[in-house]
């Protein structure tokens, strides 16, 4: 069990939230081990895959003391509650709603709802978001968009997600990102299918190297 401040401190320090979409706890555990081997102890399991509750539950039971386990693609308060009761320590969503945010806050878990425009980003933050997921960031202009948003909203921690890769990571951090949400650029589906979890470890190390150079 992590307290909220511990979770936020780890995410800010690491500046990387690797995202996995897998349909078995066995594969999720192998991916989580690959993350740990690479030097990152955070994992976001998307709730869009079948059996995600079981995956989170098993990961929490086996790795909860070593890995900060979060849940992504959470679309409402009821799902957030389900994820938290399964062992999730932070909640991520592509959208924002008062119900979603208030549920996470009720359980004292960090919540990163999604928003796009400056109005939406500020509204989500005002509702109680701990940071705002800017999604789909790549389609919006990437680092240039984050820089433009942060200029009038410097107080809002933002987590760009979507289109984040090894080339865009540095500029996104330079633009003022709190952390990066990274999916396929780390959790390579072909590598997972081939059982090549070493490739995932290499990807994690590559991102952490870039982050070390650019994190303010």
VEXDREN-2710 file (C-alpha; in Angstrom, 1 decimal):
% VEXDREN-2710
k/r/px/py/pz
1/UNK/0.0/0.0/0.0
2/UNK/1.4/3.4/-1.1
3/UNK/0.2/6.7/0.3
4/UNK/-0.8/9.4/-2.1
5/UNK/2.2/11.6/-1.6
6/UNK/4.6/8.6/-2.0
7/UNK/2.9/7.8/-5.3
8/UNK/3.1/11.4/-6.6
9/UNK/6.7/11.7/-5.5
10/UNK/7.7/8.5/-7.4
11/UNK/5.8/9.6/-10.5
12/UNK/7.4/13.1/-10.5
13/UNK/10.9/11.7/-9.8
14/UNK/10.6/9.0/-12.5
15/UNK/8.7/11.2/-15.0
16/UNK/7.6/8.0/-16.8
17/UNK/4.4/6.0/-16.7
18/UNK/4.7/2.9/-18.9
19/UNK/1.4/1.7/-20.2
20/UNK/0.6/-2.0/-20.9
21/UNK/-2.4/-3.6/-22.7
22/UNK/-2.2/-7.3/-22.0
23/UNK/-4.9/-9.9/-21.5
24/UNK/-3.2/-12.1/-18.9
25/UNK/-1.7/-11.6/-15.5
26/UNK/1.2/-13.9/-16.5
27/UNK/2.2/-11.5/-19.3
28/UNK/1.6/-8.5/-17.1
29/UNK/4.0/-9.9/-14.5
30/UNK/6.7/-10.5/-17.1
31/UNK/6.3/-7.0/-18.4
32/UNK/6.4/-5.5/-14.9
33/UNK/9.6/-7.5/-14.3
34/UNK/11.1/-6.0/-17.5
35/UNK/10.2/-2.5/-16.3
36/UNK/11.9/-3.2/-12.9
37/UNK/15.0/-4.6/-14.7
38/UNK/15.1/-1.4/-16.7
39/UNK/14.9/0.8/-13.6
40/UNK/11.3/1.9/-13.4
41/UNK/8.8/0.7/-10.7
42/UNK/5.6/2.2/-12.2
43/UNK/3.1/0.4/-14.4
44/UNK/-0.3/1.4/-15.8
45/UNK/-2.6/-1.4/-16.8
46/UNK/-5.4/-0.3/-19.2
47/UNK/-8.9/-1.3/-18.2
48/UNK/-9.8/-1.6/-21.8
49/UNK/-8.5/-5.2/-21.9
50/UNK/-10.6/-8.2/-20.7
51/UNK/-9.7/-9.4/-17.3
52/UNK/-8.0/-6.2/-16.3
53/UNK/-9.4/-6.4/-12.8
54/UNK/-7.7/-9.8/-12.3
55/UNK/-4.4/-8.5/-13.8
56/UNK/-4.4/-5.5/-11.4
57/UNK/-5.3/-7.7/-8.4
58/UNK/-2.6/-10.3/-9.1
59/UNK/0.1/-7.6/-9.8
60/UNK/-0.9/-5.9/-6.6
61/UNK/-0.6/-9.1/-4.6
62/UNK/2.7/-10.1/-6.1
63/UNK/4.5/-6.8/-6.7
64/UNK/2.6/-4.2/-4.8
65/UNK/5.4/-3.5/-2.4
66/UNK/7.9/-2.9/-5.2
67/UNK/5.8/-1.5/-8.1
68/UNK/3.3/1.4/-8.1
69/UNK/0.4/-0.1/-10.0
70/UNK/-2.1/2.2/-11.7
71/UNK/-5.1/1.7/-14.0
72/UNK/-5.8/3.5/-17.2
73/UNK/-8.7/4.0/-19.6
74/UNK/-11.0/4.4/-16.5
75/UNK/-14.1/6.2/-17.7
76/UNK/-16.3/6.6/-14.6
77/UNK/-16.4/6.6/-10.8
78/UNK/-17.7/3.1/-10.6
79/UNK/-14.8/1.7/-12.6
80/UNK/-12.3/3.8/-10.6
81/UNK/-13.7/2.2/-7.4
82/UNK/-13.4/-1.3/-8.9
83/UNK/-9.8/-0.6/-9.9
84/UNK/-8.8/0.8/-6.5
85/UNK/-10.4/-2.1/-4.7
86/UNK/-8.4/-4.5/-6.9
87/UNK/-5.2/-2.7/-5.8
88/UNK/-4.7/0.2/-8.1
89/UNK/-2.7/3.0/-6.6
90/UNK/-3.5/5.7/-9.2
91/UNK/-6.2/6.3/-11.8
92/UNK/-5.7/7.5/-15.4
93/UNK/-8.4/8.4/-17.9
94/UNK/-8.7/9.8/-21.5
95/UNK/-11.6/12.0/-20.2
96/UNK/-12.6/13.9/-17.1
97/UNK/-15.7/14.0/-15.0
98/UNK/-16.5/15.1/-11.4
99/UNK/-17.6/11.5/-10.5
100/UNK/-14.3/10.0/-11.7
101/UNK/-12.1/12.6/-9.9
102/UNK/-14.1/12.6/-6.7
103/UNK/-14.1/8.8/-6.4
104/UNK/-10.3/8.7/-6.7
105/UNK/-10.0/11.5/-4.1
106/UNK/-12.4/9.7/-1.8
107/UNK/-9.9/6.8/-1.7
108/UNK/-6.9/9.2/-1.5
109/UNK/-5.5/7.9/-4.8
110/UNK/-3.8/10.2/-7.4
111/UNK/-6.0/10.8/-10.4
112/UNK/-4.9/11.9/-13.9
113/UNK/-8.0/12.6/-16.0
114/UNK/-7.7/13.5/-19.7
115/UNK/-8.3/16.9/-21.3
116/UNK/-7.3/18.8/-24.4
117/UNK/-8.1/22.5/-24.4
118/UNK/-6.9/25.0/-21.9
119/UNK/-10.4/25.4/-20.6
120/UNK/-10.8/21.6/-20.1
121/UNK/-7.3/21.2/-18.6
122/UNK/-8.0/24.0/-16.0
123/UNK/-11.5/22.6/-15.3
124/UNK/-10.2/19.1/-14.6
125/UNK/-7.5/20.5/-12.4
126/UNK/-9.9/22.7/-10.5
127/UNK/-12.2/19.6/-9.9
128/UNK/-9.3/18.0/-8.1
129/UNK/-7.1/16.3/-10.6
130/UNK/-3.5/15.7/-9.3
131/UNK/-2.2/16.1/-12.9
132/UNK/-4.0/16.3/-16.2
133/UNK/-3.3/13.8/-19.0
134/UNK/-3.1/15.7/-22.3
135/UNK/-4.4/13.2/-24.8
136/UNK/-3.9/12.6/-27.7
137/UNK/-0.8/14.8/-27.4
138/UNK/0.9/13.8/-30.6
139/UNK/-2.2/14.7/-32.7
140/UNK/-2.3/18.1/-31.0
141/UNK/1.2/19.2/-31.9
142/UNK/3.3/17.5/-29.2
143/UNK/5.8/19.6/-27.3
144/UNK/4.8/22.8/-29.0
145/UNK/1.2/22.3/-27.7
146/UNK/2.4/21.5/-24.2
147/UNK/4.6/24.6/-24.2
148/UNK/1.7/26.8/-25.4
149/UNK/-0.7/25.4/-22.7
150/UNK/1.9/25.7/-19.9
151/UNK/2.5/29.3/-20.6
152/UNK/-0.9/30.5/-19.2
153/UNK/-1.3/27.4/-16.9
154/UNK/2.1/26.9/-15.3
155/UNK/0.4/25.6/-12.0
156/UNK/-1.1/22.6/-13.8
157/UNK/1.0/19.4/-13.9
158/UNK/0.5/17.8/-17.3
159/UNK/1.2/14.3/-18.5
160/UNK/1.3/14.1/-22.3
161/UNK/0.2/10.8/-23.7
162/UNK/-0.3/9.5/-27.2
163/UNK/2.6/9.9/-29.7
164/UNK/5.2/9.9/-27.0
165/UNK/8.4/8.2/-28.2
166/UNK/12.1/8.3/-27.7
167/UNK/12.4/11.3/-30.1
168/UNK/9.6/13.4/-28.6
169/UNK/10.3/12.6/-24.9
170/UNK/13.0/15.2/-24.5
171/UNK/11.2/18.1/-26.1
172/UNK/8.0/17.3/-24.1
173/UNK/10.0/17.4/-20.9
174/UNK/11.7/20.7/-21.9
175/UNK/8.2/22.1/-22.6
176/UNK/7.3/21.5/-18.9
177/UNK/5.7/18.1/-18.7
178/UNK/5.3/16.6/-15.2
179/UNK/5.7/13.0/-16.5
180/UNK/5.2/11.1/-19.8
181/UNK/2.6/8.4/-20.5
182/UNK/4.2/5.9/-22.9
183/UNK/2.6/2.9/-24.5
184/UNK/3.8/1.1/-27.5
185/UNK/7.2/2.9/-27.6
186/UNK/8.1/0.9/-24.5
187/UNK/5.8/-2.1/-24.4
188/UNK/6.5/-3.3/-28.0
189/UNK/3.7/-5.7/-28.9
190/UNK/5.9/-7.7/-31.3
191/UNK/8.6/-8.1/-28.6
192/UNK/5.9/-9.3/-26.1
193/UNK/4.5/-11.8/-28.6
194/UNK/8.0/-13.1/-29.2
195/UNK/8.7/-13.4/-25.5
196/UNK/11.5/-10.9/-25.9
197/UNK/11.0/-9.0/-22.7
198/UNK/14.7/-7.9/-22.8
199/UNK/13.6/-5.5/-25.6
200/UNK/11.2/-3.8/-23.2
201/UNK/13.9/-3.4/-20.6
202/UNK/16.1/-1.8/-23.2
203/UNK/13.3/0.6/-24.2
204/UNK/12.8/1.6/-20.5
205/UNK/16.5/2.3/-20.1
206/UNK/16.5/4.4/-23.2
207/UNK/13.6/6.5/-22.0
208/UNK/15.2/7.0/-18.6
209/UNK/18.4/8.1/-20.2
210/UNK/16.5/10.8/-22.1
211/UNK/14.6/11.8/-19.0
212/UNK/17.8/12.2/-17.0
213/UNK/19.0/14.7/-19.6
214/UNK/15.9/16.7/-19.8
215/UNK/14.0/16.5/-16.5
216/UNK/13.9/19.9/-14.8
END
